[in-house]
Amino acid sequence: MHDRALTWFRERSSTWHDWPLDRLLDGKFRQGLRISLVIPARDEATTISEIVTGLHTALVKDAPLLDELVVIDSNSSDATATLAERSGATVYRASDILPEQGNHHGKGEALWKSLFVTSGDLLVFVDADLTQWGPHFVTGLLGPLLADPGTLLVRAAYTRLRTGTDGSTSPDGGRVTELVARPLLSLYWPELAGVVQPLAGEWAARRELMESLSIPVGYGVEISTLVDTASLHGIDAIAQVHLGARAHRHRTDADLALTAAELLAVTEHRKTSPARSPGATELHQFVQDGAWVRPHSRPVPSYERPPAAGVSRAAPGSDRSSA
C-alpha cells in the first residue's frame, strides 16, 4: 500500500465504539450544531419502516442527536413514502424539490436535492435497503465530525456480508468495490488506497463541503465525493469509522455492471477533463432470449449537478410530500 495511504489508515481510522452517545451529544450542543439524517429511497417498502423507526426511536425520541430525519423518495412505485412517514420521517419526493431544475433518476440526485430541504450543519447519509445495521451506523459517522473541525467527510468501513442462495452469509460482499473502485483508486489516487469501503452508502459530511461539490446523479456520488474532497482539501480532511457488519439487498450482475460503468465515467471525468461535463454514453449488454441472446443497451447516468451553493434554495418545507 502507498506509504501515505497506510499512514492515513492508521491515523484517521476509528471504530464506532470510540464515539459514545453522551460524547456526541456534548459536542453537538457545545458547538451549537444541527444534524440531519438523509435516507435516499426507491421502492424500499420491505426495509424502510424498520430503519426509520429504529433510528427515530434511538436518535430523536430517546436521545436528541438528530434534528431532522428525512427520506428522499426517488419516484417509488410502492408504499415507501407512506411507510417512511408513518415511521417518523419527513418525506419529500425528489421530483417535487426544485422542479424548475428538472429531475433525474438516481441516488446522487436524491442526495443533491436533499441539500435544499434540510438545515443540518452536519449531514449523515444512510441507505434504505439495509438488512443488518444499527443506530451506531449514525453515531459512529458523526464522531470524527464533532471531535475535529478539520474533518469534512467521514466514510463508513465495515465487514460487508453477502447472502448466498441457501441463506448462508460470507464476508465477501462488494463486488463493484473489489473489481472496479479499489483498482481505480490504486491506479489513479493511490493516496486513497487506505479507504476500506470507497463505495460505502453510509457516510457523513459537513454541509459546506457538500454544497461546494458537483454531484453525479447516479451511483457515482460516493466515489466522486471521496476523490473531490481529497483533491480540494487533502486526505486528512477525510476519516473512516468501522461500523461492524453490514448487509443489504443485493442487485443482479447486469445492474452492477451499470454501476461499474458509472464509476468509470465519473473517475475518467475527474482524471482527464475535470472542467468539462462528462458526455452521454451507453452500456451495451446482452440478455437471454430463448436459446440465444439479444443486444440490450442502457444509458449510463453521467450528468452531474452543479454545486448547490450556487443554486437558489427552495423555501423550507415548500416541497414536502403529502404521502
Secondary structure as the mmCIF struct_conf table of DSSP 4:
data_model
#
loop_
_struct_conf.conf_type_id
_struct_conf.id
_struct_conf.beg_label_comp_id
_struct_conf.beg_label_asym_id
_struct_conf.beg_label_seq_id
_struct_conf.end_label_comp_id
_struct_conf.end_label_asym_id
_struct_conf.end_label_seq_id
HELX_RH_AL_P HELX_RH_AL_P1 ASP A 3 GLU A 11
BEND BEND1 ARG A 12 ARG A 12
STRN STRN1 SER A 13 THR A 15
HELX_RH_3T_P HELX_RH_3T_P1 TRP A 16 ASP A 18
BEND BEND2 TRP A 19 TRP A 19
HELX_RH_AL_P HELX_RH_AL_P2 LEU A 21 GLN A 31
TURN_TY1_P TURN_TY1_P1 GLY A 32 GLY A 32
STRN STRN2 ILE A 35 ALA A 41
BEND BEND3 ARG A 42 ASP A 43
TURN_TY1_P TURN_TY1_P2 ALA A 45 THR A 47
HELX_RH_AL_P HELX_RH_AL_P3 ILE A 48 HIS A 56
HELX_RH_PI_P HELX_RH_PI_P1 THR A 57 LYS A 61
BEND BEND4 ASP A 62 ALA A 63
TURN_TY1_P TURN_TY1_P3 PRO A 64 LEU A 65
BEND BEND5 ASP A 67 ASP A 67
STRN STRN3 GLU A 68 ASP A 73
BEND BEND6 ASN A 75 ASN A 75
BEND BEND7 SER A 77 ALA A 79
HELX_RH_AL_P HELX_RH_AL_P4 THR A 80 ARG A 86
TURN_TY1_P TURN_TY1_P4 SER A 87 GLY A 88
STRN STRN4 THR A 90 ARG A 93
HELX_RH_3T_P HELX_RH_3T_P2 ALA A 94 ASP A 96
BEND BEND8 ILE A 97 LEU A 98
HELX_RH_3T_P HELX_RH_3T_P3 PRO A 99 GLN A 101
BEND BEND9 GLY A 106 GLY A 106
HELX_RH_AL_P HELX_RH_AL_P5 LYS A 107 SER A 114
TURN_TY1_P TURN_TY1_P5 LEU A 115 VAL A 117
BEND BEND10 ASP A 121 ASP A 121
STRN STRN5 LEU A 122 PHE A 125
BEND BEND11 ALA A 128 ALA A 128
STRN STRN6 LEU A 130 GLN A 132
TURN_TY1_P TURN_TY1_P6 PRO A 135 PRO A 135
HELX_RH_AL_P HELX_RH_AL_P6 HIS A 136 ALA A 147
TURN_TY1_P TURN_TY1_P7 PRO A 149 GLY A 150
STRN STRN7 LEU A 153 ARG A 160
STRN STRN8 ARG A 162 THR A 163
TURN_TY1_P TURN_TY1_P8 THR A 165 ASP A 166
BEND BEND12 GLY A 167 GLY A 167
STRN STRN9 THR A 169 SER A 170
BEND BEND13 PRO A 171 PRO A 171
HELX_RH_AL_P HELX_RH_AL_P7 ARG A 175 VAL A 176
HELX_RH_PI_P HELX_RH_PI_P2 THR A 177 ALA A 181
HELX_RH_AL_P HELX_RH_AL_P8 ARG A 182 TYR A 188
HELX_RH_3T_P HELX_RH_3T_P4 PRO A 190 LEU A 192
TURN_TY1_P TURN_TY1_P9 ALA A 193 GLY A 194
BEND BEND14 VAL A 196 VAL A 196
TURN_TY1_P TURN_TY1_P10 PRO A 198 LEU A 199
BEND BEND15 GLY A 201 GLY A 201
STRN STRN10 TRP A 203 ARG A 206
HELX_RH_AL_P HELX_RH_AL_P9 ARG A 207 MET A 210
TURN_TY1_P TURN_TY1_P11 GLU A 211 SER A 212
BEND BEND16 LEU A 213 LEU A 213
STRN STRN11 ILE A 215 PRO A 216
BEND BEND17 VAL A 217 GLY A 218
TURN_TY1_P TURN_TY1_P12 TYR A 219 GLY A 220
HELX_RH_AL_P HELX_RH_AL_P10 VAL A 221 HIS A 233
HELX_RH_3T_P HELX_RH_3T_P5 ILE A 235 ALA A 237
STRN STRN12 ILE A 238 HIS A 248
HELX_RH_AL_P HELX_RH_AL_P11 ASP A 253 THR A 272
TURN_TY1_P TURN_TY1_P13 PRO A 274 ALA A 275
BEND BEND18 ARG A 276 ARG A 276
HELX_LH_PP_P HELX_LH_PP_P1 SER A 277 ALA A 280
STRN STRN13 THR A 281 ASP A 289
TURN_TY1_P TURN_TY1_P14 GLY A 290 ALA A 291
STRN STRN14 TRP A 292 VAL A 300
STRN STRN15 GLU A 304 ARG A 305
HELX_LH_PP_P HELX_LH_PP_P2 PRO A 306 PRO A 307
HELX_RH_3T_P HELX_RH_3T_P6 ALA A 308 GLY A 310
BEND BEND19 VAL A 311 VAL A 311
HELX_LH_PP_P HELX_LH_PP_P3 SER A 312 ALA A 315
TURN_TY1_P TURN_TY1_P15 PRO A 316 ASP A 319
STRN STRN16 ARG A 320 ARG A 320
#
